Amino acid sequence: MRTGRSTLTAALTGALALGVFTAPPAQAADTGIKISNVVVNKGKPIVVGITDVKVPSISYRATAPSGYTHAAVDTTPFLYHGTTAAKASETDAGDGLIQHDLIYCYEDGRYAENCEGGLRIDPRYNLDSNNDATTWKLAFNAFLSNKDRIESHGYLTGLGSLQVKRAARATVNASPEPVAKNKTLTVTGKLTRADWVRHAYVGYGNKLAKLQFRKAGTSTYTTVKYVRASSTGALKTTVTATTDGYWRWTFGQTSTTGGATAKGDYVDVR
């Protein structure tokens, strides 16, 4: 039984996003190897900041072709965009390629194995353009061997696409604190998102955000109003202070950027 097989590549690269694949099993050209049951990051988008390394999970099933056992199969997943799978697999990091981290495969009968592991994304190394916040395609390197000799190699494609997204942040400040009951409260904040070129968070301009309030002693926020950020991401509005509680800004994700919610700012109303 071949358990715990590690297939770590020398170059680790990347950027990724969405991930449950329901496409029919795909077969790698020239190998006869089939891949099915692919799940990436438990079906959730991948949102990448400017420094933290992301290792989204991946699992799949690999089946050997007729006349071979699972022991002859070697498969490694990767993501690419803007080119073909073959060309992408030969490029360096930050050039439209995301390779895998550790992959472990466990036999499931004589002719198949179930594999699990991760894809590695280091934004300082892999993401050199904000245009990398786009659709990426999933592919596999597939090798068929016989007594340690590679008989055939192919690229398995058509298993689905993924969306890379830029991480975002929201801040909030409500003043004055404390505030007299039924007086005006000014709520400000700023929206920013990851810039993979500058390696910094920059203003997320013209984004529509929700101002929410949670009354002290409760657990649920209620939306009070919608406010559009300035061109630099600044937010500002006024409300009437009626009771103690927490104020925050929040907004949802888009096709290129993740959502964000500020930590609530408590205001004492007297």
Secondary structure, DSSP 8 states (H G I E B T S, - for coil): ---SEE---SS--------B--S--EE-TTT--EEEEEEEGGG--EEE-SS--B--EEEEEEE--TT--GGGEEEEEEEE-SS-HHHHTTS-TTSSEE-EEEEEEEE-SSSEEEEEEEE-B-HHHH---GGGSSEEEEEEEEEEEETTEEEEEEEE--S-EEEEEE-EEEEEEEESSSB-TTSEEEEEEEEEEEETTTTEEEE-TT-EEEEEEEETT----EEEEEEE--TTSEEEEEEE--S-EEEEEEE---SSB--EE---EEE-B-
